[in-house]
Amino acid sequence: MTIDLYFHPASAPCRGVLLAAKLIGVDLNIKHTNVAKGENMTPHFLKMNPQHTIPTLDDNGFYLWESRAIITYLFNKYGKDDSLYPQDPKKRAIVDQRFYFDMGTLLQRYIDYFYPSTFFGAPADLDKLRKLEEAFGFLDVMLDGSIYAAGDSITLADASLAASVSTVDIVGIIDLKKYPNVNRWFTVCKRTLPDYEEANAEGAALFKQLVDQYAIRKLQ
């Protein structure tokens, strides 16, 4: 029996799931899904996920979407190393807080700033850029004195955050050197997350390529 992950490598949440699965040690059957071609709008896909978003997980008929929910489900069912998602309520709460910060603040502020001007022709909103910079400032404080996102050992939160930060970093709108704790942590993640290049870096580079191609089309 296989665990299917409906996935596109340019998607940061998709890559966050893949990085976490590598940490957990669970094999996923990657089903590349081209949203631009409507492959997420088929009757089969809508049966799994009426919101038609990726990533979407099919674990032998159990369907789940939202990347951080997928990550914690995979750990709860297949994980063996409790340090990745500690049982201690306070330690687990820190990991969860990092998840929610990634979803609701860091990645969301990036989308709010970058997508309207890049993909829809809206003027760049400098207030939204400042909000994104503020989010990186928050993360920098969270990482002060900490090797990883939620302490001195790697957790599932590092997978999710690394996918988001790599996506922001590769398009060049944030200078990570201005956030020394983030820059240091990200360097450690690139070295220690299993199969980082294949699971995340290549997809982030693809996202940058798609952004560049879109910018060229707008100029033509």
CORNORMO-V687459 format. One record per helix or strand. SS is the DSSP state (~ for helix, > for strand). FROM is the first residue (numbers start at 1). TO is the last residue. If there is no record, write none. Layout:
ss = (SS;SS)
from = (FROM;FROM)
to = (TO;TO)
//
This chain:
ss = (>;~;>;~;~;>;>;~;~;~;~;>;>;~;~;~;~)
from = (3;12;29;35;43;56;62;67;82;89;126;148;151;156;176;180;196)
to = (7;24;32;37;48;59;65;78;84;119;142;148;151;170;178;192;219)
//
